[in-house]
Amino acid sequence: MRELFAIIRQERVGETLEALSAIGVDSVTVHTVHGRGKQGGNIMEEVDPLMRGNIESVSKIWKFPTPSSMAGASTLTKPVFWVPKSLLDIVVSEVPVDRVVETVVRLNRTGRPGDGKIFLLPIEDAVRIRTGETGDAAII
Amino acid sequence: MKMVRAVIRTEKEHDVVLALEGAGFPAMTKAHVFGRGKQKGLQVGPVRYDMLPKVLLLLVVNDGDVSKVLTVITDTTKTGFIGDGKIFVSAIDEAVTVRTGEGL
């Protein structure tokens, strides 16, 4: 049994869930979370020429990004310290994990930063509360 | 690789994030959660709070960096009072970057 955390773009959740359902993964827990990656947030490079190329990290511009500190800034868009993301929490036993990973990657890949990460970790046991079944039977 | 899950005080969130970024760990996920501990919440006079708001930070780091991350988080969030939070560490056996489809 493996657990799979997929942190993906919120707008791709619907398609991802449909595709997962098609390969036999129906049980998913979705969390709405906030995330930041190597860039430390989103500096809106694509829409704001001032931001392009020369800024490594959001928090280097705004150590404490409050509405008042952002009000004086003269750029087109304001860097975002936390990016809204969805975290899909999936436990699989029957369906091969590689297939689930491949599906999530195929549907969420845009090639731009912010596509997300997938983490895999081992699960020792699972229990279906309704019947008390344990192990693989609990999640099939 | 290890996944570090830290349940911390909400008011310490920004300090911790900046401290972690300064230590070289800018990537993380946060969720606003409600939880309680050994004391089963908080009693203030006649009012009982069953669940207290907390921030859950989720980081995945290399094995060798875990102690450094734990030090940064505890140093920043520690107040010495009940409710400072907990940190849990679990093993990650694989990680994939969606943009490239490859492992980290």
gemmi code that builds the backbone of each chain (N, CA, C; Angstrom):
import gemmi

chains = {
    "A": [
        ("MET", (0.841, -1.192, 0.000), (0.000, 0.000, 0.000), (0.874, 1.239, 0.000)),
        ("ARG", (0.541, 2.169, -0.870), (1.331, 3.401, -0.925), (0.373, 4.582, -0.834)),
        ("GLU", (0.839, 5.621, -0.201), (0.079, 6.864, -0.171), (0.736, 7.841, -1.125)),
        ("LEU", (-0.082, 8.612, -1.810), (0.416, 9.532, -2.819), (-0.140, 10.918, -2.509)),
        ("PHE", (0.746, 11.850, -2.245), (0.352, 13.243, -2.085), (0.648, 13.958, -3.391)),
        ("ALA", (-0.348, 14.482, -4.034), (-0.116, 15.250, -5.258), (-0.547, 16.680, -5.008)),
        ("ILE", (0.410, 17.602, -5.082), (0.101, 19.026, -4.895), (0.028, 19.637, -6.279)),
        ("ILE", (-1.178, 20.019, -6.713), (-1.374, 20.426, -8.107), (-2.137, 21.737, -8.185)),
        ("ARG", (-2.233, 22.256, -9.416), (-2.989, 23.487, -9.646), (-4.466, 23.223, -9.394)),
        ("GLN", (-5.137, 24.216, -8.783), (-6.537, 24.020, -8.409), (-7.432, 23.811, -9.626)),
        ("GLU", (-7.114, 24.505, -10.741), (-8.026, 24.421, -11.885), (-7.938, 23.079, -12.598)),
        ("ARG", (-6.953, 22.253, -12.255), (-6.811, 20.951, -12.919), (-7.408, 19.811, -12.110)),
        ("VAL", (-7.981, 20.140, -10.967), (-8.444, 19.067, -10.083), (-9.548, 18.240, -10.735)),
        ("GLY", (-10.500, 18.929, -11.380), (-11.621, 18.220, -11.971), (-11.184, 17.199, -13.002)),
        ("GLU", (-10.360, 17.652, -13.962), (-9.884, 16.731, -15.009), (-9.062, 15.601, -14.407)),
        ("THR", (-8.239, 15.951, -13.416), (-7.400, 14.923, -12.801), (-8.254, 13.854, -12.124)),
        ("LEU", (-9.291, 14.291, -11.432), (-10.143, 13.318, -10.752), (-10.847, 12.418, -11.759)),
        ("GLU", (-11.290, 13.006, -12.883), (-11.946, 12.195, -13.911), (-10.994, 11.151, -14.475)),
        ("ALA", (-9.762, 11.595, -14.766), (-8.784, 10.673, -15.336), (-8.404, 9.582, -14.343)),
        ("LEU", (-8.312, 9.957, -13.072), (-7.985, 8.955, -12.057), (-9.108, 7.943, -11.936)),
        ("SER", (-10.328, 8.446, -12.032), (-11.477, 7.557, -11.963), (-11.441, 6.549, -13.105)),
        ("ALA", (-10.985, 7.007, -14.285), (-10.939, 6.132, -15.453), (-9.926, 5.006, -15.297)),
        ("ILE", (-8.875, 5.212, -14.501), (-7.922, 4.121, -14.298), (-8.192, 3.356, -13.009)),
        ("GLY", (-9.335, 3.635, -12.383), (-9.739, 2.816, -11.244), (-9.392, 3.385, -9.883)),
        ("VAL", (-8.973, 4.644, -9.844), (-8.720, 5.267, -8.544), (-9.884, 6.205, -8.256)),
        ("ASP", (-10.813, 5.745, -7.423), (-12.007, 6.547, -7.153), (-11.926, 7.270, -5.817)),
        ("SER", (-11.115, 6.731, -4.920), (-11.096, 7.295, -3.565), (-9.980, 8.313, -3.431)),
        ("VAL", (-10.370, 9.543, -3.293), (-9.397, 10.627, -3.198), (-9.871, 11.598, -2.120)),
        ("THR", (-8.947, 12.085, -1.330), (-9.246, 13.171, -0.413), (-8.593, 14.428, -0.961)),
        ("VAL", (-9.374, 15.495, -1.085), (-8.839, 16.734, -1.639), (-8.767, 17.779, -0.533)),
        ("HIS", (-7.583, 18.342, -0.355), (-7.410, 19.446, 0.588), (-7.140, 20.709, -0.208)),
        ("THR", (-7.671, 21.820, 0.249), (-7.291, 23.112, -0.312), (-6.181, 23.676, 0.559)),
        ("VAL", (-5.028, 23.884, -0.040), (-3.870, 24.333, 0.738), (-3.218, 25.520, 0.041)),
        ("HIS", (-2.231, 26.085, 0.694), (-1.417, 27.126, 0.084), (0.004, 26.611, 0.009)),
        ("GLY", (0.708, 26.948, -1.062), (2.059, 26.429, -1.205), (2.996, 27.451, -1.797)),
        ("ARG", (4.274, 27.153, -1.665), (5.302, 27.943, -2.325), (6.453, 27.001, -2.638)),
        ("GLY", (7.169, 27.292, -3.725), (8.228, 26.377, -4.136), (9.567, 27.066, -4.159)),
        ("LYS", (10.398, 26.612, -5.091), (11.760, 27.133, -5.178), (11.771, 28.652, -5.339)),
        ("GLN", (10.779, 29.187, -6.084), (10.752, 30.620, -6.358), (10.195, 31.404, -5.174)),
        ("GLY", (9.665, 30.722, -4.184), (9.108, 31.408, -3.026), (7.829, 32.151, -3.336)),
        ("GLY", (6.950, 31.541, -4.092), (5.697, 32.194, -4.450), (5.640, 32.443, -5.939)),
        ("ASN", (4.748, 33.321, -6.349), (4.588, 33.624, -7.767), (4.897, 35.089, -7.987)),
        ("ILE", (5.912, 35.385, -8.808), (6.284, 36.779, -9.035), (5.664, 37.338, -10.305)),
        ("MET", (4.758, 36.599, -10.918), (3.990, 37.093, -12.066), (4.897, 37.523, -13.217)),
        ("GLU", (5.935, 36.760, -13.462), (6.868, 37.078, -14.546), (6.163, 37.180, -15.891)),
        ("GLU", (5.153, 36.307, -16.081), (4.562, 36.205, -17.404), (3.741, 37.421, -17.792)),
        ("VAL", (3.175, 38.093, -16.777), (2.330, 39.231, -17.101), (3.004, 40.560, -16.811)),
        ("ASP", (4.085, 40.550, -16.055), (4.693, 41.805, -15.649), (6.144, 41.879, -16.109)),
        ("PRO", (6.442, 42.712, -17.129), (7.805, 42.775, -17.651), (8.824, 43.231, -16.617)),
        ("LEU", (8.362, 44.038, -15.631), (9.295, 44.509, -14.604), (9.842, 43.366, -13.762)),
        ("MET", (9.061, 42.321, -13.668), (9.429, 41.209, -12.806), (10.307, 40.192, -13.524)),
        ("ARG", (10.455, 40.365, -14.840), (11.042, 39.282, -15.619), (12.556, 39.155, -15.413)),
        ("GLY", (12.974, 37.991, -15.064), (14.389, 37.676, -15.139), (15.267, 38.064, -13.978)),
        ("ASN", (14.960, 39.172, -13.305), (15.943, 39.658, -12.333), (15.554, 39.456, -10.886)),
        ("ILE", (14.482, 38.767, -10.647), (14.062, 38.590, -9.270), (14.009, 37.109, -8.935)),
        ("GLU", (14.740, 36.754, -7.884), (14.832, 35.343, -7.551), (13.678, 34.892, -6.678)),
        ("SER", (13.316, 35.712, -5.734), (12.364, 35.220, -4.752), (11.441, 36.329, -4.293)),
        ("VAL", (10.218, 35.974, -4.042), (9.220, 36.968, -3.659), (9.574, 37.648, -2.352)),
        ("SER", (10.009, 36.858, -1.381), (10.195, 37.446, -0.051), (11.416, 38.337, 0.005)),
        ("LYS", (12.272, 38.308, -1.040), (13.381, 39.251, -1.036), (12.883, 40.649, -1.370)),
        ("ILE", (11.750, 40.752, -2.069), (11.195, 42.068, -2.342), (10.382, 42.529, -1.140)),
        ("TRP", (9.488, 41.695, -0.692), (8.653, 42.038, 0.441), (8.914, 41.077, 1.575)),
        ("LYS", (9.716, 41.542, 2.535), (9.993, 40.688, 3.687), (8.699, 40.378, 4.422)),
        ("PHE", (7.829, 41.362, 4.521), (6.557, 41.155, 5.180), (5.454, 41.669, 4.274)),
        ("PRO", (4.985, 40.868, 3.351), (4.009, 41.370, 2.386), (2.646, 41.609, 3.021)),
        ("THR", (2.421, 42.838, 3.424), (1.116, 43.226, 3.935), (0.464, 44.116, 2.893)),
        ("PRO", (-0.847, 44.301, 2.945), (-1.506, 45.166, 1.972), (-0.871, 46.549, 1.918)),
        ("SER", (-0.441, 47.069, 3.079), (0.122, 48.424, 3.070), (1.483, 48.463, 2.403)),
        ("SER", (2.299, 47.399, 2.591), (3.616, 47.410, 1.959), (3.503, 47.227, 0.453)),
        ("MET", (2.442, 46.560, 0.028), (2.260, 46.361, -1.403), (1.660, 47.596, -2.066)),
        ("ALA", (1.009, 48.434, -1.294), (0.295, 49.568, -1.876), (1.251, 50.527, -2.568)),
        ("GLY", (2.472, 50.691, -2.051), (3.401, 51.649, -2.636), (4.186, 51.109, -3.809)),
        ("ALA", (4.089, 49.838, -4.078), (4.904, 49.250, -5.136), (4.383, 49.671, -6.501)),
        ("SER", (5.315, 49.841, -7.445), (4.916, 50.421, -8.715), (4.850, 49.389, -9.837)),
        ("THR", (4.868, 48.116, -9.513), (4.786, 47.125, -10.577), (3.333, 46.840, -10.920)),
        ("LEU", (3.177, 46.229, -12.084), (1.839, 45.953, -12.595), (1.070, 44.996, -11.681)),
        ("THR", (1.734, 43.944, -11.321), (1.080, 42.934, -10.495), (1.874, 42.747, -9.223)),
        ("LYS", (1.202, 42.296, -8.223), (1.858, 42.096, -6.946), (2.287, 40.639, -6.815)),
        ("PRO", (3.523, 40.411, -6.384), (3.934, 39.038, -6.156), (3.046, 38.361, -5.119)),
        ("VAL", (2.861, 37.090, -5.282), (2.025, 36.329, -4.369), (2.936, 35.463, -3.509)),
        ("PHE", (2.831, 35.633, -2.216), (3.688, 34.895, -1.301), (3.252, 33.436, -1.211)),
        ("TRP", (1.971, 33.223, -1.125), (1.428, 31.861, -1.078), (0.544, 31.648, -2.291)),
        ("VAL", (0.714, 30.539, -2.975), (-0.095, 30.221, -4.144), (-1.142, 29.182, -3.745)),
        ("PRO", (-2.419, 29.429, -4.054), (-3.434, 28.433, -3.726), (-3.217, 27.163, -4.529)),
        ("LYS", (-3.269, 26.038, -3.865), (-3.030, 24.736, -4.509), (-4.040, 23.743, -3.969)),
        ("SER", (-4.171, 22.634, -4.656), (-4.966, 21.527, -4.132), (-4.052, 20.359, -3.842)),
        ("LEU", (-4.286, 19.718, -2.740), (-3.493, 18.553, -2.366), (-4.394, 17.330, -2.470)),
        ("LEU", (-4.081, 16.444, -3.399), (-4.835, 15.203, -3.521), (-4.128, 14.138, -2.699)),
        ("ASP", (-4.887, 13.492, -1.853), (-4.339, 12.477, -0.957), (-4.954, 11.136, -1.381)),
        ("ILE", (-4.131, 10.263, -1.945), (-4.649, 9.018, -2.519), (-3.900, 7.843, -1.908)),
        ("VAL", (-4.629, 6.821, -1.485), (-3.981, 5.587, -1.037), (-4.328, 4.498, -2.043)),
        ("VAL", (-3.292, 3.878, -2.628), (-3.536, 2.868, -3.658), (-2.922, 1.539, -3.243)),
        ("SER", (-3.579, 0.459, -3.661), (-2.972, -0.858, -3.438), (-3.032, -1.674, -4.716)),
        ("GLU", (-4.205, -1.648, -5.406), (-4.400, -2.512, -6.564), (-3.816, -1.876, -7.834)),
        ("VAL", (-4.153, -0.621, -8.036), (-3.681, 0.087, -9.222), (-2.194, 0.387, -9.052)),
        ("PRO", (-1.367, 0.118, -10.079), (0.058, 0.406, -9.948), (0.314, 1.887, -9.708)),
        ("VAL", (1.214, 2.155, -8.778), (1.496, 3.540, -8.414), (2.037, 4.314, -9.619)),
        ("ASP", (2.870, 3.650, -10.428), (3.455, 4.311, -11.598), (2.385, 4.873, -12.516)),
        ("ARG", (1.289, 4.107, -12.630), (0.222, 4.517, -13.519), (-0.479, 5.767, -12.980)),
        ("VAL", (-0.675, 5.788, -11.672), (-1.301, 6.955, -11.053), (-0.402, 8.174, -11.231)),
        ("VAL", (0.904, 7.993, -10.989), (1.845, 9.109, -11.132), (1.845, 9.609, -12.570)),
        ("GLU", (1.881, 8.661, -13.508), (1.902, 9.035, -14.933), (0.650, 9.834, -15.300)),
        ("THR", (-0.508, 9.408, -14.774), (-1.757, 10.107, -15.074), (-1.752, 11.527, -14.519)),
        ("VAL", (-1.318, 11.656, -13.275), (-1.301, 12.985, -12.655), (-0.338, 13.903, -13.402)),
        ("VAL", (0.833, 13.357, -13.767), (1.820, 14.173, -14.471), (1.288, 14.580, -15.843)),
        ("ARG", (0.663, 13.635, -16.547), (0.176, 13.926, -17.894), (-0.869, 15.037, -17.871)),
        ("LEU", (-1.742, 15.030, -16.861), (-2.820, 16.010, -16.845), (-2.419, 17.352, -16.264)),
        ("ASN", (-1.320, 17.383, -15.522), (-0.992, 18.623, -14.821), (0.236, 19.314, -15.355)),
        ("ARG", (0.893, 18.680, -16.323), (2.124, 19.262, -16.803), (1.841, 20.389, -17.783)),
        ("THR", (2.352, 21.581, -17.477), (2.291, 22.688, -18.433), (3.696, 23.110, -18.817)),
        ("GLY", (4.697, 22.665, -18.082), (6.074, 23.036, -18.361), (6.505, 24.315, -17.669)),
        ("ARG", (5.573, 24.970, -16.998), (5.912, 26.192, -16.288), (6.012, 25.914, -14.787)),
        ("PRO", (6.767, 26.729, -14.055), (6.838, 26.518, -12.608), (5.446, 26.575, -11.989)),
        ("GLY", (5.246, 25.761, -10.964), (3.954, 25.746, -10.298), (3.101, 24.557, -10.666)),
        ("ASP", (3.671, 23.635, -11.464), (2.910, 22.443, -11.825), (2.688, 21.526, -10.629)),
        ("GLY", (3.579, 21.578, -9.665), (3.348, 20.800, -8.451), (4.338, 19.680, -8.242)),
        ("LYS", (4.132, 18.985, -7.140), (4.987, 17.856, -6.780), (4.114, 16.662, -6.427)),
        ("ILE", (4.719, 15.488, -6.546), (4.056, 14.268, -6.088), (4.987, 13.587, -5.102)),
        ("PHE", (4.474, 13.231, -3.948), (5.279, 12.522, -2.957), (4.634, 11.175, -2.682)),
        ("LEU", (5.473, 10.151, -2.555), (4.979, 8.805, -2.300), (5.531, 8.300, -0.981)),
        ("LEU", (4.661, 7.738, -0.181), (5.164, 7.175, 1.062), (4.457, 5.867, 1.383)),
        ("PRO", (5.138, 4.970, 2.095), (4.532, 3.685, 2.410), (3.462, 3.816, 3.489)),
        ("ILE", (2.401, 3.003, 3.352), (1.331, 2.958, 4.359), (1.347, 1.556, 4.957)),
        ("GLU", (1.320, 1.470, 6.256), (1.419, 0.148, 6.882), (0.087, -0.574, 6.926)),
        ("ASP", (-0.970, 0.149, 7.212), (-2.257, -0.531, 7.347), (-3.374, 0.463, 7.083)),
        ("ALA", (-4.547, -0.076, 6.747), (-5.719, 0.768, 6.543), (-6.919, 0.042, 7.134)),
        ("VAL", (-7.897, 0.773, 7.585), (-9.097, 0.181, 8.175), (-10.319, 0.817, 7.549)),
        ("ARG", (-11.265, -0.017, 7.112), (-12.548, 0.529, 6.673), (-13.438, 0.582, 7.910)),
        ("ILE", (-13.858, 1.783, 8.265), (-14.553, 1.953, 9.542), (-15.906, 1.249, 9.521)),
        ("ARG", (-16.585, 1.267, 8.363), (-17.932, 0.692, 8.299), (-17.937, -0.791, 8.661)),
        ("THR", (-16.938, -1.550, 8.174), (-16.940, -2.992, 8.379), (-15.823, -3.471, 9.307)),
        ("GLY", (-14.821, -2.659, 9.506), (-13.693, -3.089, 10.325), (-12.649, -3.872, 9.553)),
        ("GLU", (-12.820, -4.001, 8.219), (-11.816, -4.694, 7.408), (-10.486, -3.962, 7.491)),
        ("THR", (-9.408, -4.736, 7.448), (-8.100, -4.097, 7.454), (-7.314, -4.517, 6.218)),
        ("GLY", (-6.189, -3.873, 6.018), (-5.300, -4.199, 4.908), (-5.871, -3.805, 3.563)),
        ("ASP", (-5.463, -4.545, 2.517), (-5.861, -4.205, 1.156), (-7.377, -4.193, 0.989)),
        ("ALA", (-8.078, -5.092, 1.700), (-9.537, -5.177, 1.569), (-10.209, -3.871, 1.952)),
        ("ALA", (-9.552, -3.102, 2.778), (-10.175, -1.866, 3.265), (-10.239, -0.798, 2.189)),
        ("ILE", (-9.352, -0.857, 1.206), (-9.334, 0.236, 0.239), (-9.643, -0.208, -1.176)),
        ("ILE", (-9.999, -1.469, -1.362), (-10.388, -1.910, -2.703), (-11.876, -1.663, -2.894)),
    ],
    "B": [
        ("MET", (14.562, 10.713, 1.480), (13.828, 11.948, 1.705), (12.872, 11.801, 2.884)),
        ("LYS", (12.611, 12.887, 3.547), (11.712, 12.854, 4.705), (10.669, 13.961, 4.567)),
        ("MET", (9.466, 13.643, 5.023), (8.429, 14.670, 5.061), (8.303, 15.179, 6.487)),
        ("VAL", (8.405, 16.476, 6.641), (8.286, 17.104, 7.956), (6.937, 17.798, 8.004)),
        ("ARG", (6.129, 17.419, 8.996), (4.838, 18.082, 9.184), (4.888, 18.819, 10.508)),
        ("ALA", (4.781, 20.110, 10.455), (4.881, 20.902, 11.678), (3.565, 21.597, 11.946)),
        ("VAL", (3.014, 21.359, 13.134), (1.795, 22.059, 13.553), (2.232, 23.181, 14.475)),
        ("ILE", (2.031, 24.430, 14.035), (2.602, 25.553, 14.782), (1.532, 26.602, 15.078)),
        ("ARG", (1.906, 27.564, 15.901), (1.006, 28.683, 16.203), (0.787, 29.523, 14.943)),
        ("THR", (-0.440, 29.989, 14.752), (-0.735, 30.754, 13.544), (0.084, 32.043, 13.482)),
        ("GLU", (0.299, 32.685, 14.618), (1.002, 33.978, 14.590), (2.486, 33.809, 14.289)),
        ("LYS", (3.013, 32.584, 14.368), (4.427, 32.356, 14.098), (4.683, 31.948, 12.654)),
        ("GLU", (3.615, 31.796, 11.887), (3.760, 31.234, 10.539), (4.766, 32.000, 9.693)),
        ("HIS", (4.595, 33.311, 9.651), (5.433, 34.085, 8.741), (6.903, 34.071, 9.184)),
        ("ASP", (7.133, 34.142, 10.487), (8.511, 34.086, 11.003), (9.172, 32.770, 10.597)),
        ("VAL", (8.424, 31.678, 10.734), (8.993, 30.370, 10.422), (9.313, 30.264, 8.938)),
        ("VAL", (8.387, 30.747, 8.106), (8.598, 30.637, 6.664), (9.841, 31.418, 6.244)),
        ("LEU", (9.985, 32.618, 6.780), (11.162, 33.419, 6.423), (12.438, 32.793, 6.968)),
        ("ALA", (12.375, 32.227, 8.171), (13.559, 31.583, 8.741), (13.946, 30.359, 7.915)),
        ("LEU", (12.941, 29.595, 7.499), (13.233, 28.410, 6.687), (13.802, 28.819, 5.337)),
        ("GLU", (13.245, 29.882, 4.771), (13.762, 30.327, 3.489), (15.204, 30.798, 3.628)),
        ("GLY", (15.489, 31.475, 4.734), (16.858, 31.912, 4.981), (17.808, 30.748, 5.138)),
        ("ALA", (17.298, 29.633, 5.650), (18.137, 28.451, 5.833), (18.213, 27.605, 4.563)),
        ("GLY", (17.534, 28.038, 3.508), (17.633, 27.320, 2.244), (16.509, 26.354, 1.963)),
        ("PHE", (15.363, 26.519, 2.623), (14.222, 25.635, 2.364), (12.998, 26.483, 2.028)),
        ("PRO", (12.918, 27.015, 0.809), (11.809, 27.905, 0.495), (10.510, 27.173, 0.162)),
        ("ALA", (10.600, 25.910, -0.189), (9.420, 25.214, -0.699), (8.660, 24.535, 0.422)),
        ("MET", (7.388, 24.843, 0.505), (6.564, 24.182, 1.513), (5.098, 24.365, 1.167)),
        ("THR", (4.247, 23.636, 1.871), (2.804, 23.749, 1.721), (2.229, 24.052, 3.090)),
        ("LYS", (1.228, 24.923, 3.134), (0.609, 25.181, 4.438), (-0.882, 24.938, 4.359)),
        ("ALA", (-1.434, 24.546, 5.486), (-2.875, 24.399, 5.591), (-3.293, 24.950, 6.945)),
        ("HIS", (-4.417, 25.632, 6.962), (-4.939, 26.121, 8.233), (-5.813, 25.033, 8.821)),
        ("VAL", (-5.475, 24.598, 10.011), (-6.168, 23.456, 10.602), (-6.621, 23.823, 12.018)),
        ("PHE", (-7.457, 22.968, 12.577), (-7.851, 23.114, 13.972), (-7.439, 21.844, 14.704)),
        ("GLY", (-6.898, 22.012, 15.885), (-6.460, 20.817, 16.596), (-6.482, 21.017, 18.094)),
        ("ARG", (-6.233, 19.930, 18.792), (-6.093, 20.041, 20.237), (-5.079, 19.030, 20.713)),
        ("GLY", (-4.568, 19.221, 21.894), (-3.534, 18.339, 22.396), (-3.910, 17.692, 23.707)),
        ("LYS", (-2.894, 17.420, 24.483), (-3.067, 16.713, 25.748), (-4.067, 17.413, 26.659)),
        ("GLN", (-4.093, 18.740, 26.595), (-4.952, 19.507, 27.510), (-6.400, 19.574, 27.013)),
        ("LYS", (-6.681, 18.930, 25.888), (-8.027, 18.890, 25.292), (-8.550, 20.290, 25.018)),
        ("GLY", (-7.741, 21.133, 24.481), (-8.188, 22.474, 24.147), (-7.720, 23.468, 25.198)),
        ("LEU", (-8.539, 24.479, 25.394), (-8.116, 25.566, 26.269), (-9.317, 26.038, 27.064)),
        ("GLN", (-9.105, 26.247, 28.365), (-10.188, 26.760, 29.217), (-9.834, 28.167, 29.655)),
        ("VAL", (-10.654, 29.127, 29.243), (-10.436, 30.506, 29.676), (-11.657, 30.907, 30.492)),
        ("GLY", (-11.541, 30.887, 31.815), (-12.693, 31.164, 32.661), (-13.782, 30.152, 32.393)),
        ("PRO", (-14.989, 30.611, 32.100), (-16.071, 29.666, 31.861), (-16.094, 29.138, 30.423)),
        ("VAL", (-15.277, 29.733, 29.561), (-15.347, 29.361, 28.143), (-14.336, 28.275, 27.847)),
        ("ARG", (-14.781, 27.236, 27.149), (-13.879, 26.149, 26.791), (-13.738, 26.126, 25.267)),
        ("TYR", (-12.490, 26.161, 24.794), (-12.219, 26.031, 23.360), (-11.797, 24.589, 23.100)),
        ("ASP", (-12.634, 23.848, 22.391), (-12.338, 22.438, 22.138), (-11.212, 22.288, 21.138)),
        ("MET", (-11.219, 23.128, 20.122), (-10.225, 23.041, 19.060), (-9.597, 24.421, 18.873)),
        ("LEU", (-8.290, 24.433, 18.714), (-7.590, 25.706, 18.564), (-7.021, 25.813, 17.157)),
        ("PRO", (-7.053, 27.013, 16.579), (-6.530, 27.177, 15.225), (-5.015, 27.031, 15.199)),
        ("LYS", (-4.521, 26.301, 14.217), (-3.078, 26.090, 14.047), (-2.752, 26.151, 12.559)),
        ("VAL", (-1.469, 26.266, 12.274), (-1.012, 26.188, 10.886), (-0.208, 24.908, 10.729)),
        ("LEU", (-0.519, 24.150, 9.686), (0.228, 22.923, 9.397), (1.165, 23.212, 8.233)),
        ("LEU", (2.459, 23.114, 8.481), (3.446, 23.278, 7.408), (3.938, 21.910, 6.992)),
        ("LEU", (4.028, 21.708, 5.682), (4.431, 20.412, 5.150), (5.638, 20.629, 4.241)),
        ("LEU", (6.763, 20.047, 4.619), (7.986, 20.199, 3.827), (8.547, 18.823, 3.518)),
        ("VAL", (9.137, 18.684, 2.360), (9.878, 17.464, 2.055), (11.339, 17.844, 1.851)),
        ("VAL", (12.220, 17.220, 2.640), (13.646, 17.576, 2.596), (14.491, 16.309, 2.539)),
        ("ASN", (15.758, 16.480, 2.189), (16.681, 15.356, 2.197), (16.944, 14.885, 3.625)),
        ("ASP", (17.330, 13.600, 3.743), (17.537, 13.016, 5.068), (18.499, 13.837, 5.919)),
        ("GLY", (19.579, 14.310, 5.283), (20.601, 15.020, 6.042), (20.164, 16.384, 6.551)),
        ("ASP", (19.082, 16.935, 5.955), (18.655, 18.284, 6.323), (17.603, 18.300, 7.414)),
        ("VAL", (17.114, 17.097, 7.812), (15.975, 17.066, 8.727), (16.299, 17.763, 10.043)),
        ("SER", (17.473, 17.471, 10.617), (17.785, 18.049, 11.926), (17.886, 19.566, 11.823)),
        ("LYS", (18.416, 20.045, 10.695), (18.527, 21.497, 10.508), (17.138, 22.145, 10.461)),
        ("VAL", (16.241, 21.511, 9.701), (14.879, 22.043, 9.594), (14.198, 22.043, 10.955)),
        ("LEU", (14.360, 20.938, 11.689), (13.729, 20.867, 13.008), (14.271, 21.958, 13.928)),
        ("THR", (15.571, 22.198, 13.859), (16.156, 23.247, 14.697), (15.576, 24.605, 14.346)),
        ("VAL", (15.489, 24.890, 13.031), (14.968, 26.195, 12.608), (13.534, 26.370, 13.099)),
        ("ILE", (12.714, 25.329, 12.907), (11.300, 25.462, 13.293), (11.161, 25.617, 14.798)),
        ("THR", (11.864, 24.779, 15.563), (11.689, 24.871, 17.025), (12.245, 26.189, 17.549)),
        ("ASP", (13.386, 26.635, 17.040), (13.946, 27.899, 17.520), (12.998, 29.057, 17.276)),
        ("THR", (12.303, 29.029, 16.124), (11.457, 30.169, 15.780), (10.117, 30.129, 16.493)),
        ("THR", (9.557, 28.932, 16.673), (8.187, 28.873, 17.196), (8.130, 28.711, 18.702)),
        ("LYS", (9.245, 28.395, 19.317), (9.196, 28.087, 20.750), (8.858, 29.320, 21.567)),
        ("THR", (7.812, 29.202, 22.405), (7.519, 30.266, 23.352), (7.646, 29.748, 24.778)),
        ("GLY", (7.638, 28.419, 24.921), (7.727, 27.825, 26.247), (6.377, 27.585, 26.896)),
        ("PHE", (5.296, 28.034, 26.240), (3.963, 27.830, 26.799), (3.270, 26.663, 26.106)),
        ("ILE", (2.247, 26.164, 26.750), (1.471, 25.071, 26.167), (0.855, 25.544, 24.853)),
        ("GLY", (0.906, 24.689, 23.838), (0.314, 25.045, 22.550), (1.326, 25.438, 21.501)),
        ("ASP", (2.601, 25.190, 21.757), (3.619, 25.530, 20.755), (3.546, 24.624, 19.535)),
        ("GLY", (2.986, 23.436, 19.709), (2.785, 22.566, 18.549), (3.658, 21.334, 18.556)),
        ("LYS", (3.542, 20.582, 17.467), (4.289, 19.333, 17.317), (4.902, 19.300, 15.926)),
        ("ILE", (5.957, 18.494, 15.806), (6.549, 18.255, 14.496), (6.597, 16.745, 14.286)),
        ("PHE", (6.119, 16.292, 13.147), (6.166, 14.871, 12.816), (7.034, 14.682, 11.582)),
        ("VAL", (7.831, 13.619, 11.592), (8.718, 13.326, 10.457), (8.386, 11.937, 9.943)),
        ("SER", (8.145, 11.814, 8.640), (7.902, 10.485, 8.080), (8.737, 10.300, 6.821)),
        ("ALA", (8.883, 9.049, 6.415), (9.756, 8.725, 5.283), (8.998, 8.863, 3.975)),
        ("ILE", (9.655, 9.448, 2.963), (9.104, 9.543, 1.606), (9.989, 8.672, 0.743)),
        ("ASP", (9.432, 7.743, -0.022), (10.341, 6.908, -0.805), (10.515, 7.400, -2.233)),
        ("GLU", (9.655, 8.307, -2.682), (9.796, 8.776, -4.051), (9.174, 10.162, -4.159)),
        ("ALA", (9.723, 11.000, -5.013), (9.136, 12.322, -5.250), (9.246, 12.632, -6.735)),
        ("VAL", (8.192, 13.257, -7.281), (8.152, 13.557, -8.706), (7.847, 15.036, -8.891)),
        ("THR", (8.582, 15.706, -9.765), (8.239, 17.068, -10.172), (7.312, 16.981, -11.364)),
        ("VAL", (6.121, 17.551, -11.255), (5.125, 17.393, -12.314), (5.586, 18.062, -13.603)),
        ("ARG", (6.282, 19.204, -13.479), (6.698, 19.955, -14.667), (7.605, 19.123, -15.565)),
        ("THR", (8.480, 18.294, -14.970), (9.397, 17.501, -15.771), (9.026, 16.030, -15.793)),
        ("GLY", (8.212, 15.599, -14.823), (7.862, 14.189, -14.747), (8.961, 13.324, -14.183)),
        ("GLU", (9.989, 13.950, -13.658), (11.128, 13.186, -13.120), (11.225, 13.342, -11.622)),
        ("GLY", (12.058, 12.468, -11.040), (12.285, 12.539, -9.593), (13.089, 13.764, -9.216)),
        ("LEU", (13.030, 14.103, -7.953), (13.738, 15.304, -7.494), (15.244, 15.035, -7.489)),
    ],
}
model = gemmi.Model(1)
for chain_id, residues in chains.items():
    chain = gemmi.Chain(chain_id)
    for i, (resn, *xyz) in enumerate(residues, 1):
        res = gemmi.Residue()
        res.name, res.seqid = resn, gemmi.SeqId(i, " ")
        for name, pos in zip(("N", "CA", "C"), xyz):
            atom = gemmi.Atom()
            atom.name, atom.element = name, gemmi.Element(name[0])
            atom.pos, atom.b_iso = gemmi.Position(*pos), 0.0
            res.add_atom(atom)
        chain.add_residue(res)
    model.add_chain(chain)
structure = gemmi.Structure()
structure.add_model(model)
structure.setup_entities()
